[in-house]
Amino acid sequence: MGPLSVPASVTTILLDIEGTTTPITFVKAILFPYIQDNVKEYLLNHWQEKECQEDIDQLRLQAEKDTGLNGFVPIPENDAELQQVVQGVVDNVHWQMSLDRKTTALKQLQGHMWRAAYNTGQVKGEVYDDVVPALRKWKEAGMKLYIFSSGSVEAQKLLFGYSIEGDLLELYEGYFDTTIGPKVESESYRRIADHIGCSTENILFLTDVTKEAKAAKEAGVHVAVVVRPGNANLTDEEKAKYPLISTFEQIILPSAK
């Protein structure tokens, strides 16, 4: 691990969140437990709202697709007793989260629950110390900054909008989640490039997950794997295959060479 000279073709930096800009412990120890502990109360408090009912409809549709999976939890129709439906949603959410699933329906509900938590100050988004200075420096140098995370776009905006460093939304040009495609499929990165209006070779993707780095690289995107405390250990083969950085300070932009 050492300085990473960014290729001259790069005009855009695409960032993962968990393990890259934000400690994995924030998601695992704060955000996820918040959902598990508060989902029932949230559903009961917001039951009459259209948004909440749409979230439940999406979870129910996902549940229908999941029929037959091991441990599958069905969600009763709304004509069943309220407590039955609520408990079905709670059990389904807990089941999906126990498998670390990334379904869009689950992420949508989580995003709405986190919005309520951020708005009331119960949660603030964490970022590593080196992140904000680097993002500001890159933006000032003319780089376009985007996020690509498995968390919903809304959840992403909440984390950076209500961060421990204040509102960071001004730093980003845009946000991508799994609605554009899975992070482990190369086609997702081609779609992102199309959406941004650039070539894949104009993008540098920073992630802590080598499967994501592999998919991005296959699409022609430049990649670097971020090694942070608490991130998954890399094999020697993975270490040899990708550029590694332990802090954003190691990234040297073309103009700074």
Secondary structure, 3 states (H helix, E strand, C coil): CCCEECCCCCCEEEECCECCCECHHHHHHHHHHHHHHHHHHHHHHHCCCHHHHHHHHHHHHHHHHHCCCCCCCCCCCCCCCHHHHHHHHHHHHHHHHHCCCCCHHHHHHHHHHHHHHHHCCCCCECCCCCHHHHHHHHHHCCCEEEEECCCCHHHHHHHHHCECCECCHHHCCEEECHHHCCCCCHHHHHHHHHHHCCCHHHEEEEECCHHHHHHHHHCCCEEEEECCCCCCCCCHHHHHHCCEECCHHHEECHHHC
